[in-house]
Amino acid sequence: MTRLVVHIDRLVLHGVAPSDRAALARALQQELQQQLAEPGALQRWTALDSRPRLQVAPLRDAPPGGAALGAALARHLCAEAK
């Protein structure tokens, strides 16, 4: 069994209210788990093993704060890894 550990070193979120942080983090984690559970996702990510870091383009037209933003970030991150 292959294990994938995702470590987000830095996440810059301009304009996100401090009260939205917990909901954003939960939604980001939940959506990443769902995205990584899809067929082929683990293989795509493990193929990136030779890259020490994945820099992701800025997310444009993001939904405002909280859970919606967390889920959108996770989808964006997974799309960038393809």
C-alpha positions in Angstrom: 0.0 0.0 0.0 1.3 3.4 -1.0 0.9 6.2 1.5 0.7 9.8 0.5 1.4 12.6 2.9 0.5 16.1 1.8 2.2 18.9 3.7 1.1 22.5 2.9 4.0 24.6 3.9 2.5 28.0 3.1 -1.0 29.0 2.1 -1.5 32.7 1.5 -5.2 33.8 1.7 -5.8 37.5 1.3 -9.1 38.7 2.6 -10.2 35.6 4.6 -11.7 36.4 7.9 -10.1 34.8 10.9 -13.5 33.3 11.9 -13.4 31.3 8.6 -10.1 29.6 9.2 -11.4 26.5 10.9 -14.2 25.8 8.4 -11.7 26.5 5.5 -9.2 24.0 7.0 -11.8 21.3 7.5 -13.2 21.7 4.0 -9.7 21.7 2.5 -8.8 18.5 4.3 -12.1 16.7 3.4 -12.0 17.7 -0.2 -8.4 16.6 -0.6 -9.3 13.2 0.9 -12.1 12.9 -1.6 -10.0 14.0 -4.6 -7.2 11.7 -3.6 -9.6 8.7 -3.3 -10.6 9.0 -6.9 -9.2 6.3 -9.3 -5.7 7.2 -10.5 -5.2 10.1 -8.2 -2.7 8.4 -6.0 -0.6 7.3 -9.1 -0.6 10.9 -10.4 0.6 12.2 -7.1 3.3 9.6 -6.5 4.6 10.3 -10.0 5.4 13.8 -8.7 7.8 12.1 -6.2 10.9 13.4 -8.0 9.7 17.0 -7.4 10.5 18.3 -4.0 7.8 20.9 -4.1 4.6 21.6 -6.1 4.0 25.2 -6.7 0.4 26.0 -7.6 -0.8 28.9 -9.6 -3.0 31.4 -7.8 -6.7 30.5 -7.5 -8.7 33.1 -9.5 -12.3 33.8 -8.9 -12.4 32.0 -5.6 -15.6 31.7 -3.6 -15.6 33.9 -0.5 -14.2 32.4 2.7 -15.0 29.3 4.8 -15.9 25.9 3.5 -16.6 26.8 -0.1 -13.1 28.3 -0.4 -11.4 25.3 1.3 -13.1 22.9 -1.1 -12.2 25.1 -4.1 -8.6 25.2 -3.0 -8.4 21.4 -2.7 -9.9 21.0 -6.2 -7.5 23.5 -7.6 -4.5 21.9 -6.0 -5.5 18.5 -7.4 -6.0 19.9 -10.8 -2.6 21.5 -10.8 -1.0 18.1 -9.9 -2.3 16.5 -13.1 
